[in-house]
Amino acid sequence: MNHRVEEKKMERLSSYRVGQAGRVSQVEGEESVLRRLLEMGFVRGEEVRVHKLAPLGDPMELVIKGYHLSLRRDECACILMDKE
């Protein structure tokens, strides 16, 4: 029997460019970082869009739930996005 399992393709939010958007698939990291990201709204299925980047690319300005917030790239690397 050959069962084909479709793998979900995921990409880290830190690799997104200005204008790219996607949905949160998973959040990982240390407990304190994980809790902070979840409290800010980074939960499974939530749409996130990269609004702009600082001149050197860090931090990233994001839009989630209609709010603008800035996160460092290392924090964005903890957020796995569904690759559409």
WOTAGI-V697461 format. One record per residue. RES is the residue in one small letter. D_CENTER is the distance of its C-alpha to the mean C-alpha in Angstrom with 1 decimal. Layout:
BEGIN
((RES,D_CENTER) (RES,D_CENTER))
END
This chain:
BEGIN
((m,36.8) (n,33.7) (h,30.6) (r,27.8) (v,24.3) (e,21.6) (e,18.6) (k,15.2) (k,13.5) (m,10.0) (e,8.3) (r,6.1) (l,3.7) (s,7.0) (s,9.1) (y,8.4) (r,11.6) (v,13.0) (g,13.3) (q,10.7) (a,9.0) (g,7.7) (r,7.5) (v,5.7) (s,8.1) (q,8.3) (v,7.8) (e,10.4) (g,12.5) (e,15.7) (e,16.8) (s,16.8) (v,13.3) (l,12.1) (r,14.4) (r,13.4) (l,9.7) (l,11.2) (e,13.9) (m,11.7) (g,10.6) (f,7.3) (v,9.5) (r,9.9) (g,10.6) (e,9.3) (e,8.8) (v,6.6) (r,8.7) (v,9.3) (h,12.7) (k,14.2) (l,14.3) (a,17.0) (p,20.0) (l,19.2) (g,15.5) (d,14.5) (p,13.3) (m,10.8) (e,11.6) (l,9.1) (v,10.6) (i,9.8) (k,13.0) (g,15.1) (y,14.4) (h,13.7) (l,12.3) (s,12.0) (l,10.1) (r,11.5) (r,10.1) (d,11.0) (e,9.0) (c,5.7) (a,7.3) (c,7.4) (i,4.0) (l,5.4) (m,5.3) (d,8.9) (k,10.7) (e,13.2))
END
